[in-house]
């Protein structure tokens, strides 16, 4: 019975997101724009600021 519980817990774990090279490039270009903060770019794209900086 513990095997079933472990399987259930494993299936509930969140999977890591993967981002395409194009998406990453778009984020970088947006961060390079004048008078734009990295935090605002991250928030606009639904990302945590730590992922961008």
PyMOL commands that set and color helices and strands:
alter all, ss='L'
color gray80, all
select helices_A, chain A and resi 2-12+21-32+38-44+49-52
alter helices_A, ss='H'
color red, helices_A
deselect
rebuild
show_as cartoon
